[in-house]
Amino acid sequence: MAKKVESDGLSLWYRFTWRVKYIVLTFYGPPRLAGRLDPITRLEQDRAAKVAEARAARGGAGTSSAF
């Protein structure tokens, strides 16, 4: 049986480019900066906002509590 991949409502292209940007910034980006100035933190926050927006558009379906 095929394993279902959780996409968090984001397109395959977005997830691919996000991962590439994250890897590039990890190895070739600037050192870690404080708060919103850090490009990796900004990338993570932008993705979290997109995931929340996608979940809200789906009506909250697929939300899970880890605790």
C-alpha positions as CSV (number, residue, x, y, z in Angstrom):
1,M,0.0,0.0,0.0
2,A,1.3,3.4,-0.9
3,K,2.4,5.7,1.9
4,K,0.5,9.0,2.1
5,V,2.8,12.0,2.2
6,E,1.7,14.9,4.4
7,S,2.0,18.1,2.3
8,D,0.4,20.5,4.8
9,G,-1.6,21.9,1.9
10,L,1.4,23.2,0.1
11,S,2.2,22.4,-3.5
12,L,5.1,20.0,-4.4
13,W,6.9,22.9,-6.2
14,Y,6.7,25.2,-3.1
15,R,7.9,22.4,-0.8
16,F,10.8,21.6,-3.2
17,T,11.9,25.2,-3.6
18,W,11.6,25.8,0.1
19,R,13.8,22.9,0.9
20,V,16.4,24.1,-1.7
21,K,16.4,27.6,-0.2
22,Y,16.8,26.2,3.3
23,I,19.7,24.0,2.4
24,V,21.4,26.8,0.4
25,L,21.0,29.2,3.3
26,T,22.3,26.6,5.8
27,F,25.5,26.1,3.9
28,Y,26.1,29.3,2.0
29,G,24.0,31.9,3.8
30,P,25.1,34.4,6.4
31,P,25.7,33.4,10.0
32,R,22.8,33.2,12.3
33,L,21.4,36.6,13.1
34,A,19.0,37.9,15.8
35,G,15.3,37.5,15.4
36,R,13.6,38.5,12.1
37,L,16.9,39.5,10.5
38,D,17.9,35.8,10.2
39,P,17.0,34.5,6.7
40,I,16.4,30.9,7.9
41,T,14.1,32.0,10.7
42,R,12.2,34.3,8.3
43,L,11.9,31.3,5.9
44,E,10.6,29.1,8.6
45,Q,8.1,31.7,9.8
46,D,6.9,32.4,6.3
47,R,6.3,28.6,5.8
48,A,4.5,28.3,9.1
49,A,2.2,31.2,8.0
50,K,1.5,29.5,4.6
51,V,0.7,26.2,6.4
52,A,-1.7,27.9,8.7
53,E,-3.3,29.7,5.8
54,A,-3.7,26.4,3.9
55,R,-5.1,24.6,6.9
56,A,-7.6,27.5,7.5
57,A,-8.7,27.2,3.8
58,R,-9.3,23.5,4.3
59,G,-11.4,24.2,7.3
60,G,-8.9,23.0,9.8
61,A,-8.9,19.5,8.5
62,G,-5.7,17.6,9.1
63,T,-4.7,19.4,12.2
64,S,-3.1,17.2,14.8
65,S,-2.1,17.7,18.4
66,A,1.3,16.4,19.3
67,F,0.6,16.5,23.0
